Amino acid sequence: MRLRLRLLWVFLRSFLCARLGVLDESVLPFTVLPNDVDISRLTDDRYLAIADLGRIDLALRVGLRTTLVRQRWTPIATLAAVRYRHPLRLFQRYRLRTQVLWWDESAFYLRQVFERGGRVQATAYLRATFLGAHETVDPATVLAHVREPVDRPRMPEVIPQLQSLAEAIHREQLDGDRVATPLEGSHAAGRQ
């Protein structure tokens, strides 16, 4: 997390804002700052860093603040697919909308929309989970720490596509985290 001052702002703001339900939408206002841009546009990697803040805001405001600290859970995105539509430029104000769409036994699926003046600038779909001290925390355990019970919503059409993308990426990986490259494939063929 490179946005420590904004993270502090999100944390402090969560005390002042209304509490949210798990399926409610978090909305955060931002401004594109000089350290967010290269050649006057919000950089691709900054979209993802700011999206982290939206997920943290949602987690804090659904009532997980104490649990995150006590259990030392860390929210983490395990898959992100972003569609950039229009650039955000230096000093423009925009809003980030974050909402949980669905969850399965291992992860939450979220949509995050960057908007300016009612116009979608970018949309991100994410698969996210929480990391505990030694393992991933399943959604059922996370939801047990939320004060109000919530039923899983109907699966949106985009979820199977995200799951297929995650599986395709996983199949590309060799030896756990080592990624196969075309170069390695040609060396392997030459050794036979």
DRENPA-3360 file (N, C-alpha, C; in nm, 2 decimals, always signed):
BEGIN
1 = MRLRLRLL = +0.09/-0.12/+0.00/+0.00/+0.00/+0.00/+0.09/+0.12/+0.00 ~ +0.09/+0.20/-0.11/+0.17/+0.32/-0.12/+0.10/+0.44/-0.08 ~ -0.02/+0.44/-0.06/-0.10/+0.56/-0.03/-0.13/+0.57/+0.12 ~ -0.03/+0.58/+0.20/-0.05/+0.58/+0.34/-0.13/+0.69/+0.39 ~ -0.12/+0.81/+0.34/-0.20/+0.93/+0.39/-0.34/+0.91/+0.35 ~ -0.37/+0.86/+0.23/-0.51/+0.83/+0.19/-0.56/+0.72/+0.27 ~ -0.48/+0.62/+0.31/-0.53/+0.51/+0.39/-0.57/+0.56/+0.53 ~ -0.49/+0.65/+0.58/-0.52/+0.71/+0.71/-0.65/+0.79/+0.70;
9 = WVFLRSFL = -0.67/+0.86/+0.59/-0.79/+0.94/+0.57/-0.91/+0.84/+0.56 ~ -0.90/+0.73/+0.49/-1.01/+0.63/+0.48/-1.04/+0.57/+0.62 ~ -0.94/+0.54/+0.70/-0.96/+0.49/+0.83/-1.03/+0.58/+0.92 ~ -0.99/+0.71/+0.92/-1.05/+0.81/+1.01/-1.19/+0.84/+0.96 ~ -1.21/+0.85/+0.83/-1.34/+0.88/+0.77/-1.44/+0.77/+0.81 ~ -1.40/+0.65/+0.82/-1.49/+0.54/+0.85/-1.56/+0.55/+0.98 ~ -1.49/+0.63/+1.08/-1.56/+0.65/+1.20/-1.68/+0.75/+1.19 ~ -1.67/+0.84/+1.09/-1.76/+0.94/+1.08/-1.88/+0.91/+0.98;
17 = CARLGVLD = -1.86/+0.81/+0.89/-1.96/+0.78/+0.79/-2.05/+0.67/+0.85 ~ -2.17/+0.67/+0.78/-2.27/+0.57/+0.82/-2.22/+0.43/+0.80 ~ -2.26/+0.34/+0.88/-2.23/+0.20/+0.87/-2.30/+0.14/+0.75 ~ -2.23/+0.04/+0.69/-2.29/-0.02/+0.56/-2.32/-0.17/+0.59 ~ -2.41/-0.22/+0.51/-2.43/-0.36/+0.51/-2.34/-0.42/+0.41 ~ -2.32/-0.55/+0.41/-2.22/-0.62/+0.33/-2.25/-0.59/+0.18 ~ -2.38/-0.58/+0.14/-2.41/-0.57/+0.00/-2.44/-0.42/-0.04 ~ -2.42/-0.33/+0.06/-2.43/-0.19/+0.03/-2.30/-0.14/-0.05;
25 = ESVLPFTV = -2.32/-0.02/-0.11/-2.21/+0.04/-0.19/-2.14/+0.14/-0.10 ~ -2.00/+0.13/-0.11/-1.92/+0.23/-0.05/-1.88/+0.33/-0.16 ~ -1.89/+0.46/-0.12/-1.85/+0.57/-0.22/-1.75/+0.66/-0.15 ~ -1.63/+0.67/-0.22/-1.52/+0.75/-0.17/-1.49/+0.86/-0.27 ~ -1.48/+0.99/-0.23/-1.44/+1.10/-0.32/-1.29/+1.11/-0.32 ~ -1.23/+1.13/-0.44/-1.09/+1.15/-0.46/-1.06/+1.26/-0.56 ~ -0.94/+1.31/-0.56/-0.89/+1.40/-0.66/-0.76/+1.34/-0.71 ~ -0.74/+1.35/-0.84/-0.61/+1.31/-0.90/-0.50/+1.40/-0.86;
33 = LPNDVDIS = -0.40/+1.35/-0.79/-0.29/+1.44/-0.74/-0.17/+1.42/-0.83 ~ -0.07/+1.51/-0.82/+0.05/+1.50/-0.90/+0.12/+1.37/-0.89 ~ +0.12/+1.31/-0.77/+0.19/+1.18/-0.76/+0.11/+1.06/-0.82 ~ -0.01/+1.09/-0.87/-0.09/+0.98/-0.93/-0.08/+0.97/-1.08 ~ -0.01/+1.06/-1.14/-0.01/+1.07/-1.28/+0.13/+1.05/-1.35 ~ +0.12/+1.01/-1.47/+0.24/+1.02/-1.56/+0.18/+1.08/-1.69 ~ +0.24/+1.18/-1.74/+0.19/+1.25/-1.86/+0.05/+1.29/-1.84 ~ +0.01/+1.34/-1.73/-0.11/+1.41/-1.69/-0.23/+1.32/-1.67;
41 = RLTDDRYL = -0.22/+1.18/-1.67/-0.33/+1.09/-1.65/-0.30/+1.00/-1.53 ~ -0.41/+0.96/-1.47/-0.40/+0.87/-1.36/-0.34/+0.74/-1.42 ~ -0.23/+0.69/-1.35/-0.16/+0.57/-1.40/-0.25/+0.44/-1.38 ~ -0.22/+0.34/-1.46/-0.29/+0.22/-1.45/-0.27/+0.15/-1.31 ~ -0.15/+0.16/-1.26/-0.13/+0.09/-1.13/-0.19/+0.17/-1.02 ~ -0.21/+0.30/-1.04/-0.28/+0.38/-0.93/-0.42/+0.35/-0.92 ~ -0.49/+0.31/-1.03/-0.63/+0.27/-1.02/-0.64/+0.15/-0.93 ~ -0.55/+0.06/-0.94/-0.56/-0.06/-0.85/-0.53/-0.02/-0.71;
49 = AIADLGRI = -0.43/+0.07/-0.69/-0.40/+0.11/-0.55/-0.51/+0.18/-0.48 ~ -0.58/+0.27/-0.56/-0.69/+0.34/-0.51/-0.81/+0.24/-0.49 ~ -0.82/+0.14/-0.57/-0.93/+0.04/-0.55/-0.91/-0.03/-0.42 ~ -0.78/-0.05/-0.38/-0.76/-0.11/-0.25/-0.82/-0.03/-0.14 ~ -0.81/+0.10/-0.15/-0.87/+0.19/-0.05/-1.03/+0.17/-0.04 ~ -1.09/+0.15/-0.16/-1.23/+0.13/-0.16/-1.27/+0.00/-0.09 ~ -1.19/-0.10/-0.11/-1.22/-0.23/-0.04/-1.20/-0.22/+0.11 ~ -1.10/-0.15/+0.15/-1.07/-0.13/+0.29/-1.18/-0.05/+0.35;
57 = DLALRVGL = -1.23/+0.06/+0.29/-1.34/+0.14/+0.34/-1.46/+0.05/+0.36 ~ -1.49/-0.03/+0.26/-1.61/-0.12/+0.27/-1.59/-0.21/+0.39 ~ -1.48/-0.28/+0.41/-1.45/-0.37/+0.52/-1.47/-0.30/+0.65 ~ -1.41/-0.18/+0.66/-1.42/-0.10/+0.79/-1.57/-0.07/+0.82 ~ -1.64/-0.02/+0.72/-1.78/+0.03/+0.74/-1.88/-0.08/+0.76 ~ -1.85/-0.21/+0.72/-1.94/-0.32/+0.75/-1.92/-0.37/+0.89 ~ -1.83/-0.32/+0.96/-1.81/-0.36/+1.10/-1.69/-0.45/+1.12 ~ -1.60/-0.46/+1.03/-1.48/-0.55/+1.05/-1.36/-0.48/+1.10;
65 = RTTLVRQR = -1.37/-0.35/+1.14/-1.25/-0.28/+1.19/-1.18/-0.35/+1.30 ~ -1.25/-0.38/+1.41/-1.19/-0.45/+1.52/-1.14/-0.59/+1.49 ~ -1.21/-0.66/+1.41/-1.17/-0.80/+1.37/-1.04/-0.79/+1.29 ~ -1.03/-0.70/+1.19/-0.91/-0.69/+1.11/-0.79/-0.67/+1.19 ~ -0.80/-0.58/+1.29/-0.69/-0.55/+1.38/-0.66/-0.67/+1.47 ~ -0.76/-0.72/+1.54/-0.73/-0.83/+1.64/-0.69/-0.96/+1.57 ~ -0.75/-0.99/+1.46/-0.71/-1.12/+1.39/-0.60/-1.10/+1.29 ~ -0.56/-0.97/+1.27/-0.45/-0.94/+1.18/-0.48/-0.99/+1.04;
73 = WTPIATLA = -0.61/-0.97/+1.00/-0.65/-1.01/+0.86/-0.61/-0.90/+0.77 ~ -0.57/-0.93/+0.65/-0.53/-0.84/+0.55/-0.62/-0.86/+0.42 ~ -0.70/-0.76/+0.38/-0.77/-0.78/+0.26/-0.68/-0.78/+0.14 ~ -0.70/-0.87/+0.04/-0.61/-0.88/-0.07/-0.69/-0.92/-0.20 ~ -0.66/-0.86/-0.31/-0.72/-0.90/-0.44/-0.64/-1.01/-0.50 ~ -0.71/-1.12/-0.53/-0.64/-1.23/-0.60/-0.66/-1.23/-0.75 ~ -0.75/-1.15/-0.80/-0.77/-1.13/-0.94/-0.83/-1.00/-0.97 ~ -0.79/-0.93/-1.07/-0.85/-0.80/-1.10/-0.85/-0.79/-1.26;
81 = AVRYRHPL = -0.97/-0.75/-1.30/-0.99/-0.73/-1.45/-1.05/-0.58/-1.46 ~ -0.97/-0.50/-1.53/-1.01/-0.36/-1.53/-1.04/-0.32/-1.68 ~ -1.15/-0.24/-1.69/-1.18/-0.18/-1.83/-1.17/-0.03/-1.81 ~ -1.07/+0.02/-1.88/-1.05/+0.17/-1.88/-1.13/+0.23/-1.99 ~ -1.21/+0.33/-1.96/-1.29/+0.39/-2.06/-1.25/+0.53/-2.10 ~ -1.23/+0.61/-2.00/-1.19/+0.75/-2.02/-1.08/+0.79/-1.92 ~ -0.98/+0.86/-1.95/-0.88/+0.90/-1.86/-0.92/+0.99/-1.75 ~ -0.86/+0.98/-1.63/-0.88/+1.08/-1.53/-0.75/+1.16/-1.53;
89 = RLFQRYRL = -0.77/+1.29/-1.54/-0.66/+1.38/-1.55/-0.62/+1.46/-1.42 ~ -0.50/+1.51/-1.42/-0.45/+1.58/-1.30/-0.55/+1.68/-1.25 ~ -0.58/+1.67/-1.12/-0.66/+1.76/-1.04/-0.81/+1.74/-1.06 ~ -0.85/+1.64/-1.14/-0.99/+1.61/-1.16/-1.04/+1.54/-1.03 ~ -1.17/+1.57/-1.00/-1.23/+1.50/-0.89/-1.31/+1.38/-0.95 ~ -1.32/+1.27/-0.87/-1.39/+1.16/-0.91/-1.44/+1.08/-0.79 ~ -1.52/+0.98/-0.81/-1.57/+0.90/-0.70/-1.54/+0.75/-0.73 ~ -1.51/+0.68/-0.63/-1.49/+0.53/-0.64/-1.60/+0.46/-0.57;
97 = RTQVLWWD = -1.68/+0.38/-0.64/-1.79/+0.31/-0.59/-1.75/+0.16/-0.58 ~ -1.76/+0.10/-0.46/-1.72/-0.04/-0.43/-1.84/-0.11/-0.38 ~ -1.86/-0.23/-0.44/-1.98/-0.31/-0.39/-1.94/-0.46/-0.41 ~ -1.98/-0.54/-0.30/-1.97/-0.69/-0.31/-2.08/-0.73/-0.40 ~ -2.05/-0.82/-0.50/-2.15/-0.87/-0.59/-2.20/-1.01/-0.54 ~ -2.10/-1.09/-0.49/-2.13/-1.23/-0.46/-2.01/-1.29/-0.39 ~ -2.03/-1.41/-0.34/-1.91/-1.48/-0.28/-1.94/-1.63/-0.29 ~ -1.83/-1.70/-0.29/-1.83/-1.85/-0.29/-1.76/-1.90/-0.16;
105 = ESAFYLRQ = -1.72/-2.02/-0.16/-1.65/-2.08/-0.04/-1.51/-2.02/-0.01 ~ -1.45/-1.96/-0.12/-1.31/-1.91/-0.10/-1.29/-1.76/-0.12 ~ -1.38/-1.69/-0.18/-1.35/-1.55/-0.21/-1.48/-1.47/-0.23 ~ -1.46/-1.34/-0.22/-1.56/-1.24/-0.25/-1.54/-1.19/-0.39 ~ -1.65/-1.15/-0.46/-1.63/-1.09/-0.59/-1.69/-0.95/-0.58 ~ -1.62/-0.85/-0.63/-1.66/-0.71/-0.62/-1.65/-0.64/-0.75 ~ -1.73/-0.53/-0.76/-1.72/-0.44/-0.87/-1.68/-0.30/-0.81 ~ -1.59/-0.24/-0.88/-1.54/-0.11/-0.84/-1.55/-0.02/-0.96;
113 = VFERGGRV = -1.62/+0.09/-0.94/-1.64/+0.19/-1.06/-1.58/+0.32/-1.02 ~ -1.50/+0.37/-1.11/-1.44/+0.50/-1.10/-1.53/+0.59/-1.19 ~ -1.59/+0.70/-1.13/-1.68/+0.78/-1.20/-1.65/+0.93/-1.18 ~ -1.68/+1.00/-1.28/-1.66/+1.15/-1.27/-1.78/+1.21/-1.34 ~ -1.85/+1.29/-1.27/-1.97/+1.36/-1.32/-2.08/+1.26/-1.38 ~ -2.09/+1.15/-1.31/-2.19/+1.05/-1.36/-2.14/+0.97/-1.48 ~ -2.02/+0.99/-1.52/-1.97/+0.91/-1.64/-1.87/+0.81/-1.59 ~ -1.88/+0.69/-1.63/-1.79/+0.58/-1.59/-1.65/+0.60/-1.66;
121 = QATAYLRA = -1.55/+0.61/-1.58/-1.41/+0.63/-1.63/-1.34/+0.49/-1.64 ~ -1.37/+0.41/-1.54/-1.31/+0.27/-1.54/-1.40/+0.18/-1.45 ~ -1.40/+0.05/-1.49/-1.47/-0.04/-1.40/-1.37/-0.16/-1.38 ~ -1.37/-0.20/-1.25/-1.28/-0.31/-1.21/-1.37/-0.42/-1.15 ~ -1.35/-0.55/-1.19/-1.41/-0.66/-1.13/-1.30/-0.74/-1.06 ~ -1.32/-0.77/-0.93/-1.22/-0.83/-0.85/-1.26/-0.95/-0.78 ~ -1.17/-1.04/-0.76/-1.19/-1.16/-0.67/-1.10/-1.12/-0.55 ~ -1.15/-1.12/-0.43/-1.07/-1.08/-0.32/-1.10/-1.17/-0.20;
129 = TFLGAHET = -1.00/-1.17/-0.11/-1.02/-1.25/+0.01/-0.94/-1.18/+0.13 ~ -0.94/-1.25/+0.24/-0.86/-1.19/+0.35/-0.75/-1.30/+0.39 ~ -0.64/-1.25/+0.41/-0.53/-1.34/+0.46/-0.52/-1.32/+0.61 ~ -0.52/-1.44/+0.68/-0.49/-1.44/+0.82/-0.34/-1.46/+0.85 ~ -0.31/-1.49/+0.97/-0.17/-1.51/+1.00/-0.10/-1.62/+0.92 ~ -0.18/-1.73/+0.90/-0.12/-1.85/+0.83/-0.19/-1.90/+0.71 ~ -0.31/-1.85/+0.69/-0.39/-1.90/+0.58/-0.50/-1.80/+0.54 ~ -0.56/-1.84/+0.43/-0.67/-1.75/+0.37/-0.79/-1.77/+0.46;
137 = VDPATVLA = -0.87/-1.66/+0.48/-0.99/-1.67/+0.57/-1.11/-1.68/+0.47 ~ -1.19/-1.78/+0.49/-1.30/-1.80/+0.40/-1.41/-1.70/+0.43 ~ -1.49/-1.67/+0.32/-1.60/-1.57/+0.34/-1.70/-1.60/+0.45 ~ -1.73/-1.73/+0.48/-1.82/-1.76/+0.59/-1.77/-1.72/+0.72 ~ -1.64/-1.73/+0.74/-1.57/-1.68/+0.87/-1.58/-1.53/+0.87 ~ -1.55/-1.47/+0.76/-1.55/-1.32/+0.76/-1.69/-1.27/+0.79 ~ -1.79/-1.33/+0.73/-1.93/-1.29/+0.74/-1.98/-1.31/+0.89 ~ -1.93/-1.41/+0.95/-1.97/-1.44/+1.09/-1.93/-1.32/+1.19;
145 = HVREPVDR = -1.83/-1.24/+1.14/-1.79/-1.12/+1.22/-1.87/-1.00/+1.19 ~ -1.96/-1.00/+1.10/-2.04/-0.89/+1.06/-2.17/-0.90/+1.15 ~ -2.21/-0.79/+1.21/-2.32/-0.79/+1.30/-2.45/-0.84/+1.25 ~ -2.48/-0.80/+1.12/-2.61/-0.83/+1.07/-2.60/-0.95/+0.97 ~ -2.68/-1.05/+0.98/-2.67/-1.16/+0.89/-2.71/-1.12/+0.75 ~ -2.64/-1.19/+0.65/-2.67/-1.15/+0.51/-2.67/-1.28/+0.43 ~ -2.77/-1.28/+0.34/-2.78/-1.40/+0.25/-2.70/-1.37/+0.12 ~ -2.64/-1.47/+0.07/-2.57/-1.46/-0.06/-2.66/-1.42/-0.17;
153 = PRMPEVIP = -2.63/-1.32/-0.25/-2.72/-1.28/-0.36/-2.71/-1.38/-0.47 ~ -2.80/-1.36/-0.57/-2.80/-1.44/-0.69/-2.67/-1.41/-0.76 ~ -2.61/-1.51/-0.82/-2.48/-1.49/-0.89/-2.50/-1.41/-1.02 ~ -2.42/-1.29/-1.03/-2.43/-1.21/-1.15/-2.36/-1.28/-1.27 ~ -2.40/-1.25/-1.39/-2.35/-1.31/-1.51/-2.20/-1.30/-1.52 ~ -2.14/-1.20/-1.47/-1.99/-1.18/-1.48/-1.91/-1.28/-1.40 ~ -1.96/-1.33/-1.29/-1.89/-1.42/-1.20/-1.83/-1.54/-1.27 ~ -1.91/-1.62/-1.34/-1.84/-1.74/-1.41/-1.73/-1.69/-1.50;
161 = QLQSLAEA = -1.74/-1.58/-1.57/-1.63/-1.53/-1.65/-1.51/-1.50/-1.57 ~ -1.52/-1.44/-1.45/-1.41/-1.41/-1.37/-1.35/-1.54/-1.32 ~ -1.43/-1.64/-1.28/-1.38/-1.77/-1.24/-1.30/-1.83/-1.35 ~ -1.35/-1.83/-1.47/-1.28/-1.89/-1.58/-1.15/-1.82/-1.61 ~ -1.15/-1.69/-1.60/-1.02/-1.61/-1.61/-0.92/-1.65/-1.50 ~ -0.97/-1.67/-1.38/-0.88/-1.71/-1.27/-0.82/-1.85/-1.30 ~ -0.91/-1.94/-1.34/-0.86/-2.08/-1.37/-0.76/-2.08/-1.49 ~ -0.79/-2.00/-1.59/-0.69/-1.99/-1.71/-0.56/-1.94/-1.66;
169 = IHREQLDG = -0.56/-1.84/-1.58/-0.43/-1.79/-1.53/-0.36/-1.89/-1.44 ~ -0.44/-1.96/-1.36/-0.38/-2.06/-1.27/-0.32/-2.18/-1.36 ~ -0.38/-2.21/-1.47/-0.33/-2.32/-1.55/-0.20/-2.28/-1.62 ~ -0.18/-2.15/-1.64/-0.06/-2.10/-1.70/+0.06/-2.11/-1.61 ~ +0.04/-2.12/-1.48/+0.14/-2.12/-1.38/+0.20/-2.25/-1.37 ~ +0.33/-2.26/-1.36/+0.40/-2.38/-1.33/+0.47/-2.38/-1.20 ~ +0.49/-2.49/-1.13/+0.56/-2.49/-1.00/+0.50/-2.39/-0.90 ~ +0.37/-2.38/-0.89/+0.31/-2.29/-0.80/+0.31/-2.14/-0.85;
177 = DRVATPLE = +0.41/-2.07/-0.83/+0.41/-1.93/-0.86/+0.50/-1.89/-0.98 ~ +0.57/-1.99/-1.04/+0.66/-1.97/-1.15/+0.58/-1.97/-1.28 ~ +0.59/-1.86/-1.36/+0.51/-1.85/-1.48/+0.59/-1.91/-1.60 ~ +0.52/-1.99/-1.68/+0.59/-2.04/-1.80/+0.60/-1.92/-1.90 ~ +0.72/-1.92/-1.97/+0.74/-1.82/-2.07/+0.77/-1.89/-2.20 ~ +0.75/-1.82/-2.32/+0.77/-1.89/-2.45/+0.92/-1.94/-2.45 ~ +1.01/-1.86/-2.39/+1.15/-1.90/-2.40/+1.18/-2.03/-2.33 ~ +1.11/-2.05/-2.21/+1.13/-2.18/-2.14/+1.08/-2.29/-2.22;
185 = GSHAAGRQ = +0.97/-2.27/-2.29/+0.91/-2.38/-2.37/+1.01/-2.42/-2.48 ~ +1.08/-2.32/-2.55/+1.17/-2.36/-2.66/+1.29/-2.43/-2.60 ~ +1.34/-2.39/-2.48/+1.45/-2.46/-2.42/+1.41/-2.61/-2.39 ~ +1.29/-2.62/-2.33/+1.25/-2.75/-2.29/+1.24/-2.84/-2.42 ~ +1.19/-2.79/-2.53/+1.18/-2.87/-2.65/+1.32/-2.91/-2.70 ~ +1.42/-2.82/-2.69/+1.55/-2.85/-2.74/+1.63/-2.95/-2.66 ~ +1.59/-2.97/-2.53/+1.65/-3.07/-2.45/+1.61/-3.21/-2.47 ~ +1.50/-3.23/-2.54/+1.44/-3.36/-2.56/+1.52/-3.44/-2.66;
% end
